[in-house]
Amino acid sequence: MSDTASFVDPVFLARFGLSRMNALDYFLHPLNPFRTSKNTSNEVLAMQGTGIGTLIQFGLNGVPLTPQAAEEEYNLALTRLNGEQYELMPPPTPDGYTKISPLYTIRHVHRTNPTTTKVLGIYYILEGVIYKSPGVRSLMKANVARTLEGLSSAFAVLSKCAKYQTSSGYIWVFEEDEENEDDPIALLNLAKRRKRRKILDNRRPGERTDAEEEGIRASEAIDRILVRLAESPLLNSVDKKNTKKDVEVTDTVSIKTMKKLSTDASKAG
């Protein structure tokens, strides 16, 4: 059965309403697709005239019980029976036994002795509609799907805000009322305004941040290294040798060319 399946009986709800007193009776509806086809301990107790509602009205010896005491007595009766059972989970606060709640949780178990049970399923009744509690795999799948959908929407919005300029590269345009977003001149003016905003951050004229000072020092250090390399004697000697070789090669090629031309001229004569 699908995790999104549900069941509701409007006739039962209109006639009896829904409370902790009859939540199990509503879940054990013959048309409810979530209930097991096997005989349950709840049905055995119902044939004996034992239920949460009857315990509240008549009690054990004709003395009515409080809703909390009636549920405790009903759960105690279930522990004396073996087989498949449906248990109504207690409310989060003690006053939940007497108040009408929009949510009731029912646990399907298989009991082998008074202290040993195996959980077969969890169900909940929300505003009169019965649902099966999803498994861990379904919950993880739904959470991942919602997360990916949110990230996809965020990236789609951000991609529209990224604009590219040949002079300044990519810039962000977040103003919704910005006109002519595709106009290069408008984007250039926007980039200038953003640059001025970065500068006008309550600093005195000429004052730099620590990051800016570090960048300037690094740039100056690189410049000094390049100057020393340019003035290095070793580099100059290598350049002179390469220049001398180029001149010698050029002279040799010129002499050979002139000899060839003179030979060709003599043959032609």
N, C-alpha and C positions, 0 to 999 in steps of 0.2 A: 504494500500500500504506500502511496506517495506521502512524503513528509508534509505536504500541504493539504492533505485530506482533512475533513472535519465533519462533524455531525451535530445537528440541532433538532430538537423536537418542540416546535412552537406550541403545540397543544398542551404538552406537559407543563411547560413554563407558564402558560396562561392560566392553567387550572390550579397548579400547586405552588408556583413560584420556585425559587431556588435558594437554598440555604444549606448550612452544614448538616441540618437534620435529614435532608433528603438528597444530598449530593450523590451518595453512593447508589441510591435507588434510580436516580436519573442516569447515572453512568451504566447501570445494568439494564438499561432499556433494551427490549428484544431486537430493535432495529439498529442498535449502535454497532457499527462495523468494527470497532476497536475491541469489543469484549470478546473473550475466548469462547469457543464453542463447547468447551468442556464444562462440566458441573463444578461450580466453585463453592468454597466454604461460605461465602456470603449468601448463596441461595439456600444452603442447608440451614443457616441461622434464620433466614426469612421464613422457611417452612415451619420452624419452631416458634415463630412469632417473636423473634429477637431482632431488633433493629435500633438504630440510634433514636429514631423518632418515638418508638414504643417505650424505650427506656426512659426518655425524657418525660413522657406522659404518665407511665404507670410504674416505672422502676422495676425492681426485682420482687419486692414484697408488697406491691401496691403503693409504695412511697415514691413520688416523682423524684427524679434525679436532675441535677444541674446539667447543662450541655457538656461541660468538661468531664464531669463524672460519668455521664452516659457514654461518651466516646471512649473513655478509659475502660469502662466495663465491656463495651463492644469489642475493643481490641483484645482484651483479655480472653473473651470467648473465642476469638479467632485463633489465639495461640493454642487452644485445646484441640484444634482440628488440623489435619494435614492436607496438603494439596494446594491448588492454585487459589489465591485470595486477592482481593482488592482492598487496600488500606487507604483511608483518608488521612493525609498528612496533617499534623497539628498546625495551627496558625502561628505566625511569628510572634504574636503578643497574646497574653492571656485574655484580653478583652475581645479577641477575635472569635472566641467561641460563641459569643452572644450577638455580635454585629454581623450584618449582611455584608459579604465581601464579593467583589466582582471576580475573584480568582480562587479556585479550589484545586489542589494538587492531589492526584490519586496514584498510588504505586501498585503495580501488578507484581506479585511475588509468588514463588513456589516454596511452601513450607514443608520441611521434613520432620521437624521437632519443634518444641516450644521456643527454642533459642536460635535455630538455624533457618535462614531463608535465602533464597536466590532471587535477585531482582530480574524480572522479565521485561519490564517496561515502565515508563513514566508517562502519565497523561495529565492534562490540566483542562479545567473548565473555565473559560474566560467569557464573561458576559453571556453565559448560557450556551456557548459553543464549545464542543469537545475537540481537543487537538491532541495529537501525539507529540511528546517532547522530542525534538530532533537529536540525533546522535552527535558525537564529537566531530566526526568527519563532515557532517552537514554544516555544523556551526563554523568550522574552520573554512570550509568552502565559501560560505556566505560572507564571512568576515574578509577573506582575501578578495572576493569579488567586489565588495563595497570599497575596500581600500584601493584596488586598481582603478575602479571607476572614478574615485575622487582624485587620484593622481593624474589620470588621463584628462579629466576636466581642468585641473590646475595647469597642466602643460599646454593644453589647447588655448587657455586664456593668456598664458605667458608668451606663447609663440606669436600672438597678435601684437604684443607690446614690443617685440624686438625689431628694431629698424637698423638697416646697414647704410653707412655713409663711407664713401671712398676716402674722405679726409680724416675722419675720426673713428672709423670702424663701426662696431655694433653699439647702439645706445638703446636705453629703455624709454618707452613712451607710455606712461601710466595715466596721463590725464585723459579722462573720458571725453571732455569737451574740446579736445585739441583739434583745431581745424587744419585741413590740408596735410594729413599725416603722411601722404606720399610725396609732398612737395619738397624737393631737396633744399630749397632756401629756407623753408619753415623748419625743417629738421636741423639745418645748420644753426639757425638762430636758437633753437631749443638747446642744442649742445652747448652753445656759448652761455646761455642762461644757467644751465646746469653747472658749467665750470665756475661761473661767478658764485653760485650758491655754495660750492665747495670752499671757495676762498673766503667768503663772508661768513665765517663761523665764530664771530666774537673774538677774533685775534687782532692784535695790533698790526699795523702795516710792517711788512718785512719779517714778522715773526713766523717761524716754521715749527712744525711738529717734530718729534723725535724721529719718526719714520722718514720725513723729508730730509732732515739733517743727515741721517745715515745714508740715504740715497745719494746726496750731494757728495759726501765724503768718498763713497765708493766710486762715483763717476770721476772725481778728481784723481783718485788713486790709479784708475785705469788709464787716464790721460797721461799721468807721469810715467807709467810703465811703457806706454807707446812712444813717448818722447825719448826715453832712454834707449829703447830698441832702435829707433830711427838714428840716434847719434852713436850707436855702438860701432867701434872700429872694425870688429869682425864682420858686421853686416856691410860696412862700407867697402872693406877689402874684397868681399865676395862679389859685390856689385861691380867693382873696378875690374876684377878678373873676368867676369862675364861680359863686361863691355869691351875689354881688350880682345877677347876671343871673337866677339861678334865683328869687330873691326877687321881682324886678321882674316876671318872667313870671307868677309865682304871683299877685301883687297884681292884675295886669291881668286875668287869668282870673277872679279873684274879683269885680272890679267889673263885668265883662261879665255874669257869671252873675246878680248882684244886679239889674242893669238889666233883664235878660230876665224875671226873676221878677216884678218890679214891673209890667212891661208886661202880662204875662199876667194878673196879678191885676186890673188896671184894666179889661181887656177882659171879664173874667169878671163884674165888677160892673156 
